[in-house]
Amino acid sequence: MGGTPHGAKSSPVLVFALMKNINWPVWSLVVMALAAGAQGQSAATRGRDGRACEAPTNDFLALSHASGEVRVLDSKGLLLESKDVYLPRIQLLDLSQVELEALLETKTAYAALTAYGSLQLTNAQSAVIENQLQQVWRRGGSLAEKMQTRLEIMADLREYNYDLVFLPGSMAAASQYDAQAAAVHDQVTNRAAIVVTAAAQVDMAEQERAYGVADARLAERQARETYQEMAARLERANNQALVANSQAASANQQATDYLANCATISTRLASHGINVPAVPPFYPIPPLTMQSEVDAERTAN
């Protein structure tokens, strides 16, 4: 969607229309899905040979050049801790097949690849996305490529949900600041008209003094005082308008950025075969469970 240029005002009607298109009844799922940071695991699934596949419970990993506890596995790579020291990030493509298989048998790596949110809260929409993720995994090339793609998709799903969390508030703020800016603009317009009238009264008083009209000098002084007071009020109103415009522009830009980022992430996910809305109405990514394809990989090895 087209973004609102920074500093320009968005129509409050447009902001309201976008807000109406957000799927509010399911908004609580966003918070549930954001629990993906504390990823869950199922007790066991079955591999392709039918054997039960228990979820790993240990995080120790021994590589050819390093060893330690797996602390993080995400799209940026693998982070190990050894003797209370975090080792430099390790890229999955730098690991051998044997090392990747060993990594799959660690608790943190397994959780990162198989769960998004609380597994007790999955729903029909979860099944749709889970099926898409399975297809992506099965189309993958090497194990490193499968894992890296899965982690990149997980990162995009989390970022998408975070944007959806903050989008309603930013749009509400944009609408509020637009209304405040409109009120200040009306005030500036009214005070500008008063200043024009006061300036005309000064001109008239000057002419009357020039013609020798009685008490014209006093009338001129009063007209000038009135003009100066009205001009000062107009200046204050203009300053308030500058602040209101800046606040409205910032709030509208923030909402525009969230909307644009959702569209960008949607396009990126679509390139993998994962379909989420690029424009309103939005829905949050629900909790997901993706053990079957990973467990099939484990039992195959």
C-alpha positions as CSV (number, residue, x, y, z in Angstrom):
1,M,0.0,0.0,0.0
2,G,1.2,3.5,-0.5
3,G,2.7,5.2,2.5
4,T,1.9,8.6,3.8
5,P,4.9,11.0,3.2
6,H,6.6,12.1,6.4
7,G,5.1,15.4,7.5
8,A,1.9,15.1,5.5
9,K,-1.5,14.6,7.2
10,S,-3.5,11.5,6.8
11,S,-7.2,11.6,6.5
12,P,-8.9,10.7,9.9
13,V,-11.5,8.9,7.7
14,L,-8.8,6.7,6.2
15,V,-7.3,5.9,9.6
16,F,-10.7,5.0,11.0
17,A,-11.5,2.9,7.9
18,L,-8.2,0.9,8.4
19,M,-9.0,0.5,12.1
20,K,-12.4,-1.0,11.3
21,N,-10.7,-3.6,9.0
22,I,-8.5,-5.0,11.8
23,N,-9.9,-8.3,13.0
24,W,-10.5,-7.2,16.6
25,P,-12.4,-10.3,17.9
26,V,-9.3,-12.5,17.5
27,W,-6.8,-9.9,18.8
28,S,-6.2,-11.7,22.0
29,L,-4.6,-14.4,19.9
30,V,-1.7,-12.0,19.2
31,V,-0.7,-12.1,22.8
32,M,-0.9,-15.8,22.8
33,A,1.2,-16.1,19.7
34,L,3.8,-13.7,21.0
35,A,4.5,-16.3,23.7
36,A,6.5,-17.9,21.0
37,G,9.5,-16.5,22.7
38,A,8.9,-19.2,25.3
39,Q,8.4,-21.9,22.8
40,G,6.6,-25.1,23.9
41,Q,7.2,-28.7,22.9
42,S,5.0,-31.8,22.7
43,A,6.0,-34.9,24.6
44,A,6.4,-37.1,21.6
45,T,5.5,-37.6,17.9
46,R,6.2,-40.4,15.5
47,G,8.7,-40.5,12.7
48,R,8.3,-42.0,9.3
49,D,9.1,-45.4,10.5
50,G,6.4,-45.2,13.2
51,R,8.7,-45.1,16.1
52,A,7.9,-42.7,18.9
53,C,10.1,-39.7,18.8
54,E,10.6,-38.0,22.2
55,A,11.4,-34.3,22.4
56,P,15.1,-33.7,23.4
57,T,15.7,-32.7,27.0
58,N,19.4,-31.8,26.8
59,D,21.1,-28.7,25.4
60,F,24.8,-29.7,25.3
61,L,26.3,-29.7,21.9
62,A,29.8,-30.9,20.9
63,L,31.0,-29.5,17.5
64,S,34.4,-30.1,15.8
65,H,35.6,-26.7,16.8
66,A,33.5,-25.8,19.9
67,S,31.2,-27.2,22.5
68,G,28.8,-25.9,25.0
69,E,25.1,-25.4,25.9
70,V,22.8,-24.3,23.1
71,R,21.3,-21.0,24.3
72,V,19.9,-19.5,21.1
73,L,19.1,-20.8,17.6
74,D,17.5,-18.3,15.3
75,S,17.8,-16.8,11.8
76,K,21.1,-15.2,12.8
77,G,22.7,-18.5,13.7
78,L,23.6,-20.7,16.7
79,L,24.7,-19.3,20.0
80,L,26.6,-21.5,22.4
81,E,27.6,-20.9,26.0
82,S,30.7,-22.4,27.4
83,K,32.1,-21.8,30.9
84,D,29.8,-18.8,31.4
85,V,31.0,-17.3,28.2
86,Y,28.9,-16.8,25.0
87,L,30.8,-18.0,21.9
88,P,30.7,-16.2,18.6
89,R,27.6,-16.9,16.5
90,I,27.9,-20.0,14.3
91,Q,26.1,-20.2,10.9
92,L,24.2,-23.4,10.2
93,L,25.8,-23.6,6.7
94,D,29.2,-23.9,8.4
95,L,28.1,-27.1,10.2
96,S,28.5,-30.6,8.9
97,Q,25.6,-33.0,8.4
98,V,26.6,-34.9,11.6
99,E,26.7,-31.6,13.6
100,L,23.4,-30.5,12.3
101,E,21.8,-33.8,13.2
102,A,23.3,-33.5,16.7
103,L,21.9,-29.9,16.9
104,L,18.4,-31.3,16.2
105,E,18.8,-33.4,19.3
106,T,19.1,-30.4,21.6
107,K,16.1,-29.0,23.5
108,T,16.5,-25.3,22.5
109,A,17.1,-26.0,18.8
110,Y,14.2,-28.5,18.6
111,A,11.9,-25.9,20.2
112,A,13.0,-23.2,17.8
113,L,12.2,-25.4,14.8
114,T,9.0,-27.0,16.0
115,A,6.9,-24.7,18.1
116,Y,5.5,-21.2,17.9
117,G,3.4,-20.2,21.0
118,S,1.4,-22.4,23.3
119,L,0.5,-25.7,21.7
120,Q,-2.7,-25.8,23.7
121,L,-4.0,-22.8,21.8
122,T,-3.7,-24.0,18.2
123,N,-6.8,-23.6,16.0
124,A,-8.0,-24.2,12.5
125,Q,-5.9,-21.4,11.1
126,S,-2.9,-23.0,12.8
127,A,-3.4,-26.1,10.8
128,V,-3.4,-24.2,7.5
129,I,-0.1,-22.5,8.3
130,E,1.4,-25.7,9.7
131,N,0.6,-27.5,6.5
132,Q,2.3,-24.7,4.5
133,L,5.4,-24.9,6.7
134,Q,5.5,-28.7,6.2
135,Q,5.5,-28.2,2.4
136,V,8.3,-25.6,2.7
137,W,10.4,-28.1,4.8
138,R,9.8,-31.0,2.4
139,R,10.8,-28.8,-0.6
140,G,14.0,-27.8,1.1
141,G,17.4,-28.9,-0.1
142,S,20.0,-29.7,2.5
143,L,19.2,-30.0,6.2
144,A,21.1,-26.7,6.9
145,E,18.9,-25.0,4.2
146,K,15.7,-26.5,5.7
147,M,16.6,-25.3,9.2
148,Q,17.7,-21.8,8.1
149,T,14.6,-21.3,6.0
150,R,12.4,-22.4,8.9
151,L,14.1,-20.0,11.3
152,E,13.8,-17.1,8.9
153,I,10.1,-17.8,8.5
154,M,9.7,-18.0,12.3
155,A,11.4,-14.6,12.6
156,D,9.1,-13.1,10.1
157,L,6.0,-14.5,11.8
158,R,7.1,-13.0,15.1
159,E,7.8,-9.6,13.6
160,Y,4.5,-9.7,11.8
161,N,2.6,-10.3,15.0
162,Y,4.6,-7.6,16.9
163,D,3.6,-5.1,14.2
164,L,-0.1,-6.1,14.6
165,V,0.2,-5.6,18.3
166,F,1.4,-2.0,17.9
167,L,-0.6,-1.1,14.8
168,P,-4.0,-0.4,16.5
169,G,-2.5,1.9,19.1
170,S,-0.5,3.8,16.5
171,M,-3.6,4.2,14.3
172,A,-5.6,5.4,17.2
173,A,-2.9,7.9,18.1
174,A,-2.8,9.1,14.5
175,S,-6.5,9.7,14.5
176,Q,-6.3,11.6,17.8
177,Y,-3.4,13.8,16.7
178,D,-5.2,14.5,13.4
179,A,-8.2,15.7,15.3
180,Q,-6.1,17.9,17.6
181,A,-4.2,19.3,14.6
182,A,-7.5,20.1,12.9
183,A,-8.8,22.0,16.0
184,V,-5.5,24.0,16.2
185,H,-5.7,24.8,12.5
186,D,-9.3,26.2,13.0
187,Q,-7.9,28.3,15.9
188,V,-5.1,29.7,13.7
189,T,-7.6,30.6,10.9
190,N,-9.9,32.4,13.4
191,R,-7.0,34.3,15.0
192,A,-5.6,35.2,11.6
193,A,-8.9,36.8,10.7
194,I,-9.0,38.7,13.9
195,V,-5.5,40.1,13.3
196,V,-6.5,41.2,9.8
197,T,-9.5,43.1,11.4
198,A,-7.2,44.6,14.1
199,A,-4.8,45.8,11.4
200,A,-7.6,47.4,9.5
201,Q,-8.7,49.2,12.7
202,V,-5.1,50.6,13.1
203,D,-5.1,51.9,9.6
204,M,-8.5,53.6,10.1
205,A,-7.3,55.1,13.4
206,E,-4.2,56.5,11.7
207,Q,-6.3,58.1,9.0
208,E,-8.6,59.7,11.5
209,R,-5.6,61.1,13.4
210,A,-4.2,62.5,10.2
211,Y,-7.6,64.2,9.5
212,G,-7.6,65.7,13.0
213,V,-10.5,63.7,14.3
214,A,-11.1,64.2,18.1
215,D,-9.6,61.5,20.3
216,A,-8.0,59.9,17.3
217,R,-4.6,59.6,18.9
218,L,-6.1,57.6,21.8
219,A,-8.1,55.4,19.4
220,E,-5.0,54.7,17.4
221,R,-3.0,53.7,20.5
222,Q,-5.8,51.3,21.6
223,A,-6.1,49.9,18.1
224,R,-2.3,49.2,18.0
225,E,-2.4,47.5,21.4
226,T,-5.3,45.3,20.3
227,Y,-3.4,44.5,17.1
228,Q,-0.2,43.6,19.0
229,E,-2.2,41.4,21.4
230,M,-4.0,39.6,18.6
231,A,-0.7,39.2,16.6
232,A,0.9,37.6,19.7
233,R,-2.0,35.2,20.1
234,L,-1.7,34.3,16.4
235,E,2.0,33.5,16.9
236,R,1.3,31.3,19.8
237,A,-1.4,29.5,17.8
238,N,1.0,29.0,14.9
239,N,3.5,27.5,17.3
240,Q,0.9,25.1,18.6
241,A,0.0,24.2,15.0
242,L,3.6,23.3,14.3
243,V,3.7,21.0,17.3
244,A,0.3,19.5,16.4
245,N,1.4,19.0,12.8
246,S,4.6,17.3,14.0
247,Q,2.8,15.0,16.3
248,A,0.2,14.0,13.7
249,A,2.8,13.5,11.1
250,S,4.9,11.3,13.4
251,A,1.9,9.2,14.5
252,N,0.7,8.8,10.9
253,Q,4.2,7.8,9.8
254,Q,4.4,5.2,12.5
255,A,1.1,3.7,11.5
256,T,2.2,3.8,7.9
257,D,5.5,2.0,8.8
258,Y,3.7,-0.8,10.6
259,L,1.3,-1.3,7.6
260,A,4.2,-1.2,5.2
261,N,6.2,-3.7,7.2
262,C,3.2,-6.1,7.4
263,A,3.0,-5.9,3.6
264,T,6.8,-6.5,3.2
265,I,6.7,-9.5,5.5
266,S,3.6,-10.9,3.7
267,T,5.5,-10.7,0.4
268,R,8.6,-12.3,1.9
269,L,6.5,-15.1,3.4
270,A,4.6,-15.6,0.2
271,S,7.8,-16.3,-1.6
272,H,8.1,-19.4,0.7
273,G,4.5,-20.4,0.2
274,I,3.2,-19.0,3.5
275,N,0.1,-16.8,3.1
276,V,-0.7,-14.0,5.5
277,P,-2.7,-10.8,4.8
278,A,-0.6,-7.9,3.3
279,V,-3.4,-5.4,3.9
280,P,-6.3,-5.0,6.3
281,P,-8.3,-7.0,7.4
282,F,-5.4,-8.6,9.4
283,Y,-5.4,-11.6,11.7
284,P,-2.6,-12.5,14.0
285,I,-0.4,-15.6,13.4
286,P,-1.8,-18.3,15.8
287,P,0.3,-20.7,17.8
288,L,1.8,-23.4,15.7
289,T,3.2,-26.9,16.2
290,M,5.6,-28.4,13.6
291,Q,7.2,-31.5,15.1
292,S,6.2,-34.1,12.5
293,E,8.6,-33.0,9.7
294,V,11.5,-32.4,12.1
295,D,10.9,-35.7,13.9
296,A,10.8,-37.4,10.5
297,E,14.2,-35.9,9.8
298,R,15.5,-37.1,13.2
299,T,14.3,-40.7,12.8
300,A,15.6,-40.8,9.2
301,N,19.0,-40.0,10.5
